[in-house]
Amino acid sequence: MMEWLQRTPLQPSPDSSRPVKPPAPSFRATTESLVPVPKKRTSRSVRNIRRSHDHLAINHHAVQDCPNCGNLSQRHHVCPSCGFYKGRAVFQDADAGSAEASS
């Protein structure tokens, strides 16, 4: 009498030889898992215009104290005030060069 409760959906029913199909998913269950997709492809120009100001938000021009003179300079660049990079002189100061030439 209660054997219809004990049957699983994929077992054949006693009335027919075909297996019982599980119920179809509802419309809501199928649409909740969908992800929005853009209608048109974004061109390279539009993409790059959108990204053009992204570099302003990030601190690309990170500065540090120069180990030689103590003034601020960009990392991995020659110090603009003393002309040193990695502990050696790369170029001489314009003021120091003109003072030596005039004397």
N, CA and C atoms as an extended XYZ file, in Angstrom:
309
Properties=species:S:1:pos:R:3:atomname:S:1:resname:S:1:resid:I:1 pbc="F F F"
N         0.813       -1.190        0.000 N   MET     1
C         0.000        0.000        0.000 CA  MET     1
C         0.859        1.257        0.000 C   MET     1
N         1.951        1.299        0.756 N   MET     2
C         2.812        2.471        0.819 CA  MET     2
C         4.033        2.321       -0.075 C   MET     2
N         4.027        1.365       -0.980 N   GLU     3
C         5.198        1.134       -1.805 CA  GLU     3
C         5.489        2.283       -2.765 C   GLU     3
N         4.508        3.068       -3.128 N   TRP     4
C         4.745        4.204       -4.028 CA  TRP     4
C         5.575        5.284       -3.334 C   TRP     4
N         5.596        5.351       -1.995 N   LEU     5
C         6.438        6.300       -1.278 CA  LEU     5
C         7.892        5.842       -1.243 C   LEU     5
N         8.114        4.561       -1.292 N   GLN     6
C         9.461        4.023       -1.187 CA  GLN     6
C        10.194        4.019       -2.529 C   GLN     6
N         9.497        4.236       -3.626 N   ARG     7
C        10.121        4.241       -4.949 CA  ARG     7
C        10.967        5.501       -5.144 C   ARG     7
N        12.140        5.365       -5.751 N   THR     8
C        12.934        6.526       -6.139 CA  THR     8
C        12.523        6.910       -7.548 C   THR     8
N        12.778        8.153       -7.979 N   PRO     9
C        12.288        8.595       -9.283 CA  PRO     9
C        12.868        7.826      -10.467 C   PRO     9
N        14.057        7.250      -10.370 N   LEU    10
C        14.648        6.584      -11.523 CA  LEU    10
C        14.385        5.082      -11.561 C   LEU    10
N        13.716        4.542      -10.563 N   GLN    11
C        13.355        3.128      -10.605 CA  GLN    11
C        12.115        2.956      -11.471 C   GLN    11
N        12.038        1.843      -12.149 N   PRO    12
C        10.828        1.639      -12.972 CA  PRO    12
C         9.593        1.497      -12.087 C   PRO    12
N         8.548        2.076      -12.562 N   SER    13
C         7.303        1.973      -11.801 CA  SER    13
C         6.699        0.582      -12.017 C   SER    13
N         5.936        0.098      -11.079 N   PRO    14
C         5.342       -1.238      -11.252 CA  PRO    14
C         4.281       -1.251      -12.345 C   PRO    14
N         3.751       -0.069      -12.729 N   ASP    15
C         2.691       -0.016      -13.728 CA  ASP    15
C         3.252       -0.149      -15.141 C   ASP    15
N         4.450        0.382      -15.385 N   SER    16
C         5.001        0.328      -16.737 CA  SER    16
C         6.469       -0.073      -16.677 C   SER    16
N         7.051       -0.336      -17.814 N   SER    17
C         8.445       -0.754      -17.859 CA  SER    17
C         9.389        0.435      -18.021 C   SER    17
N         8.855        1.630      -18.242 N   ARG    18
C         9.699        2.803      -18.418 CA  ARG    18
C        10.011        3.428      -17.067 C   ARG    18
N        11.251        3.985      -16.905 N   PRO    19
C        11.566        4.636      -15.624 CA  PRO    19
C        10.816        5.960      -15.483 C   PRO    19
N        10.593        6.356      -14.268 N   VAL    20
C         9.896        7.598      -13.971 CA  VAL    20
C        10.902        8.737      -14.055 C   VAL    20
N        10.581        9.799      -14.800 N   LYS    21
C        11.484       10.945      -14.948 CA  LYS    21
C        11.332       11.878      -13.753 C   LYS    21
N        12.438       12.496      -13.339 N   PRO    22
C        12.305       13.496      -12.271 CA  PRO    22
C        11.607       14.738      -12.820 C   PRO    22
N        10.987       15.519      -11.969 N   PRO    23
C        10.271       16.697      -12.458 CA  PRO    23
C        11.238       17.714      -13.058 C   PRO    23
N        10.765       18.435      -14.049 N   ALA    24
C        11.584       19.452      -14.711 CA  ALA    24
C        11.812       20.614      -13.752 C   ALA    24
N        12.994       21.262      -13.817 N   PRO    25
C        13.237       22.399      -12.928 CA  PRO    25
C        12.334       23.567      -13.283 C   PRO    25
N        12.000       24.344      -12.311 N   SER    26
C        11.122       25.482      -12.547 CA  SER    26
C        11.878       26.585      -13.286 C   SER    26
N        11.163       27.533      -13.845 N   PHE    27
C        11.786       28.644      -14.578 CA  PHE    27
C        12.666       29.474      -13.659 C   PHE    27
N        12.240       29.680      -12.444 N   ARG    28
C        13.010       30.480      -11.495 CA  ARG    28
C        14.347       29.806      -11.171 C   ARG    28
N        14.348       28.507      -11.025 N   ALA    29
C        15.579       27.782      -10.697 CA  ALA    29
C        16.596       27.872      -11.831 C   ALA    29
N        16.139       27.933      -13.083 N   THR    30
C        17.078       28.008      -14.209 CA  THR    30
C        17.592       29.421      -14.420 C   THR    30
N        16.815       30.459      -14.100 N   THR    31
C        17.250       31.833      -14.358 CA  THR    31
C        18.085       32.413      -13.233 C   THR    31
N        18.045       31.842      -12.037 N   GLU    32
C        18.828       32.393      -10.934 CA  GLU    32
C        20.315       32.155      -11.119 C   GLU    32
N        20.698       31.134      -11.850 N   SER    33
C        22.112       30.821      -12.009 CA  SER    33
C        22.727       31.504      -13.231 C   SER    33
N        21.967       32.233      -14.003 N   LEU    34
C        22.499       32.899      -15.188 CA  LEU    34
C        23.293       34.141      -14.797 C   LEU    34
N        24.349       34.410      -15.574 N   VAL    35
C        25.214       35.555      -15.335 CA  VAL    35
C        24.958       36.576      -16.437 C   VAL    35
N        24.926       37.869      -16.128 N   PRO    36
C        24.713       38.851      -17.192 CA  PRO    36
C        25.874       38.861      -18.177 C   PRO    36
N        25.553       38.979      -19.432 N   VAL    37
C        26.540       38.969      -20.504 CA  VAL    37
C        26.389       40.267      -21.292 C   VAL    37
N        27.502       40.935      -21.643 N   PRO    38
C        27.379       42.177      -22.423 CA  PRO    38
C        26.762       41.924      -23.790 C   PRO    38
N        25.981       42.886      -24.241 N   LYS    39
C        25.294       42.723      -25.512 CA  LYS    39
C        26.253       42.838      -26.685 C   LYS    39
N        27.223       43.753      -26.575 N   LYS    40
C        28.195       43.956      -27.655 CA  LYS    40
C        29.604       43.882      -27.101 C   LYS    40
N        30.543       43.536      -27.962 N   ARG    41
C        31.946       43.469      -27.568 CA  ARG    41
C        32.488       44.881      -27.394 C   ARG    41
N        33.295       45.099      -26.353 N   THR    42
C        33.903       46.403      -26.122 CA  THR    42
C        35.125       46.545      -27.020 C   THR    42
N        35.195       47.621      -27.778 N   SER    43
C        36.319       47.831      -28.689 CA  SER    43
C        37.577       48.194      -27.906 C   SER    43
N        38.725       48.078      -28.545 N   ARG    44
C        39.992       48.424      -27.897 CA  ARG    44
C        40.022       49.895      -27.499 C   ARG    44
N        39.458       50.738      -28.350 N   SER    45
C        39.461       52.169      -28.066 CA  SER    45
C        38.636       52.495      -26.819 C   SER    45
N        37.443       51.966      -26.743 N   VAL    46
C        36.574       52.241      -25.601 CA  VAL    46
C        37.185       51.669      -24.327 C   VAL    46
N        37.755       50.477      -24.423 N   ARG    47
C        38.385       49.859      -23.259 CA  ARG    47
C        39.556       50.699      -22.765 C   ARG    47
N        40.397       51.176      -23.691 N   ASN    48
C        41.570       51.946      -23.291 CA  ASN    48
C        41.196       53.331      -22.782 C   ASN    48
N        40.151       53.927      -23.331 N   ILE    49
C        39.686       55.219      -22.819 CA  ILE    49
C        39.196       55.056      -21.378 C   ILE    49
N        38.504       53.965      -21.102 N   ARG    50
C        38.025       53.714      -19.749 CA  ARG    50
C        39.190       53.506      -18.788 C   ARG    50
N        40.237       52.869      -19.232 N   ARG    51
C        41.379       52.577      -18.369 CA  ARG    51
C        42.392       53.713      -18.290 C   ARG    51
N        42.203       54.774      -19.041 N   SER    52
C        43.230       55.809      -19.140 CA  SER    52
C        43.500       56.513      -17.813 C   SER    52
N        42.539       56.563      -16.926 N   HIS    53
C        42.743       57.260      -15.663 CA  HIS    53
C        43.006       56.303      -14.506 C   HIS    53
N        43.127       55.012      -14.783 N   ASP    54
C        43.365       54.049      -13.713 CA  ASP    54
C        44.714       54.263      -13.054 C   ASP    54
N        45.698       54.709      -13.819 N   HIS    55
C        47.039       54.872      -13.247 CA  HIS    55
C        47.106       56.027      -12.255 C   HIS    55
N        46.135       56.931      -12.284 N   LEU    56
C        46.142       58.061      -11.354 CA  LEU    56
C        45.739       57.612       -9.946 C   LEU    56
N        44.934       56.566       -9.868 N   ALA    57
C        44.468       56.105       -8.566 CA  ALA    57
C        45.562       55.351       -7.811 C   ALA    57
N        46.460       54.710       -8.538 N   ILE    58
C        47.531       53.930       -7.920 CA  ILE    58
C        48.762       54.817       -7.807 C   ILE    58
N        49.534       54.653       -6.745 N   ASN    59
C        50.724       55.466       -6.539 CA  ASN    59
C        51.874       54.912       -7.381 C   ASN    59
N        51.882       55.263       -8.689 N   HIS    60
C        52.935       54.790       -9.575 CA  HIS    60
C        54.243       55.532       -9.322 C   HIS    60
N        54.148       56.768       -8.887 N   HIS    61
C        55.335       57.591       -8.712 CA  HIS    61
C        55.774       57.529       -7.255 C   HIS    61
N        56.075       56.328       -6.810 N   ALA    62
C        56.492       56.137       -5.431 CA  ALA    62
C        57.853       56.781       -5.220 C   ALA    62
N        57.991       57.500       -4.139 N   VAL    63
C        59.232       58.214       -3.856 CA  VAL    63
C        59.861       57.660       -2.589 C   VAL    63
N        61.149       57.877       -2.479 N   GLN    64
C        61.889       57.465       -1.294 CA  GLN    64
C        62.964       58.501       -1.019 C   GLN    64
N        63.545       58.438        0.152 N   ASP    65
C        64.633       59.344        0.496 CA  ASP    65
C        65.905       58.886       -0.199 C   ASP    65
N        66.636       59.829       -0.781 N   CYS    66
C        67.913       59.517       -1.419 CA  CYS    66
C        68.918       59.169       -0.321 C   CYS    66
N        69.622       58.026       -0.425 N   PRO    67
C        70.582       57.673        0.617 CA  PRO    67
C        71.796       58.597        0.648 C   PRO    67
N        72.051       59.339       -0.444 N   ASN    68
C        73.217       60.223       -0.513 CA  ASN    68
C        72.919       61.604        0.076 C   ASN    68
N        71.841       62.252       -0.406 N   CYS    69
C        71.560       63.628        0.023 CA  CYS    69
C        70.331       63.747        0.925 C   CYS    69
N        69.447       62.752        0.958 N   GLY    70
C        68.278       62.798        1.824 CA  GLY    70
C        67.054       63.422        1.190 C   GLY    70
N        67.163       63.982       -0.020 N   ASN    71
C        65.993       64.547       -0.703 CA  ASN    71
C        65.136       63.421       -1.288 C   ASN    71
N        63.864       63.745       -1.600 N   LEU    72
C        62.972       62.758       -2.187 CA  LEU    72
C        63.321       62.550       -3.658 C   LEU    72
N        63.309       61.291       -4.082 N   SER    73
C        63.526       60.959       -5.495 CA  SER    73
C        62.716       59.722       -5.818 C   SER    73
N        62.400       59.543       -7.108 N   GLN    74
C        61.660       58.358       -7.522 CA  GLN    74
C        62.525       57.122       -7.357 C   GLN    74
N        61.867       56.016       -7.053 N   ARG    75
C        62.591       54.764       -6.917 CA  ARG    75
C        63.165       54.353       -8.261 C   ARG    75
N        64.345       53.785       -8.245 N   HIS    76
C        65.033       53.268       -9.427 CA  HIS    76
C        65.302       54.364      -10.458 C   HIS    76
N        65.463       55.599       -9.993 N   HIS    77
C        65.795       56.733      -10.860 CA  HIS    77
C        66.966       57.488      -10.235 C   HIS    77
N        67.654       58.236      -11.061 N   VAL    78
C        68.740       59.082      -10.574 CA  VAL    78
C        68.138       60.202       -9.746 C   VAL    78
N        68.767       60.524       -8.626 N   CYS    79
C        68.288       61.604       -7.773 CA  CYS    79
C        68.465       62.927       -8.518 C   CYS    79
N        67.409       63.728       -8.673 N   PRO    80
C        67.540       64.982       -9.424 CA  PRO    80
C        68.356       66.046       -8.689 C   PRO    80
N        68.485       65.940       -7.366 N   SER    81
C        69.204       66.986       -6.640 CA  SER    81
C        70.706       66.726       -6.564 C   SER    81
N        71.122       65.471       -6.407 N   CYS    82
C        72.564       65.212       -6.267 CA  CYS    82
C        73.150       64.429       -7.438 C   CYS    82
N        72.327       63.750       -8.231 N   GLY    83
C        72.822       63.021       -9.395 CA  GLY    83
C        73.374       61.647       -9.076 C   GLY    83
N        73.058       61.095       -7.915 N   PHE    84
C        73.563       59.777       -7.546 CA  PHE    84
C        72.496       58.722       -7.792 C   PHE    84
N        72.963       57.508       -8.157 N   TYR    85
C        72.078       56.350       -8.302 CA  TYR    85
C        72.857       55.128       -7.852 C   TYR    85
N        72.302       54.396       -6.915 N   LYS    86
C        72.928       53.197       -6.335 CA  LYS    86
C        74.332       53.485       -5.801 C   LYS    86
N        74.489       54.619       -5.165 N   GLY    87
C        75.745       54.931       -4.488 CA  GLY    87
C        76.857       55.463       -5.375 C   GLY    87
N        76.602       55.734       -6.643 N   ARG    88
C        77.655       56.306       -7.497 CA  ARG    88
C        77.091       57.486       -8.272 C   ARG    88
N        77.986       58.410       -8.613 N   ALA    89
C        77.571       59.625       -9.315 CA  ALA    89
C        77.302       59.296      -10.783 C   ALA    89
N        76.109       59.634      -11.234 N   VAL    90
C        75.745       59.396      -12.624 CA  VAL    90
C        75.943       60.671      -13.434 C   VAL    90
N        75.542       61.806      -12.882 N   PHE    91
C        75.803       63.095      -13.525 CA  PHE    91
C        76.061       64.130      -12.452 C   PHE    91
N        76.717       65.211      -12.835 N   GLN    92
C        77.057       66.274      -11.885 CA  GLN    92
C        75.938       67.302      -11.863 C   GLN    92
N        75.809       68.013      -10.758 N   ASP    93
C        74.831       69.088      -10.642 CA  ASP    93
C        75.133       70.179      -11.659 C   ASP    93
N        74.120       70.789      -12.244 N   ALA    94
C        74.317       71.879      -13.189 CA  ALA    94
C        74.898       73.096      -12.470 C   ALA    94
N        74.479       73.358      -11.238 N   ASP    95
C        74.994       74.506      -10.475 CA  ASP    95
C        76.457       74.283      -10.110 C   ASP    95
N        76.808       73.076       -9.708 N   ALA    96
C        78.184       72.797       -9.315 CA  ALA    96
C        79.108       72.862      -10.509 C   ALA    96
N        78.661       72.415      -11.669 N   GLY    97
C        79.478       72.455      -12.878 CA  GLY    97
C        79.740       73.889      -13.348 C   GLY    97
N        78.747       74.770      -13.259 N   SER    98
C        78.917       76.152      -13.691 CA  SER    98
C        79.770       76.932      -12.697 C   SER    98
N        79.709       76.567      -11.397 N   ALA    99
C        80.538       77.268      -10.383 CA  ALA    99
C        81.988       76.908      -10.575 C   ALA    99
N        82.290       75.661      -10.926 N   GLU   100
C        83.685       75.272      -11.142 CA  GLU   100
C        84.245       75.892      -12.418 C   GLU   100
N        83.402       76.037      -13.453 N   ALA   101
C        83.880       76.599      -14.715 CA  ALA   101
C        84.177       78.078      -14.587 C   ALA   101
N        83.413       78.804      -13.771 N   SER   102
C        83.610       80.237      -13.652 CA  SER   102
C        84.802       80.590      -12.771 C   SER   102
N        85.226       79.685      -11.874 N   SER   103
C        86.348       79.998      -10.995 CA  SER   103
C        87.670       79.567      -11.555 C   SER   103
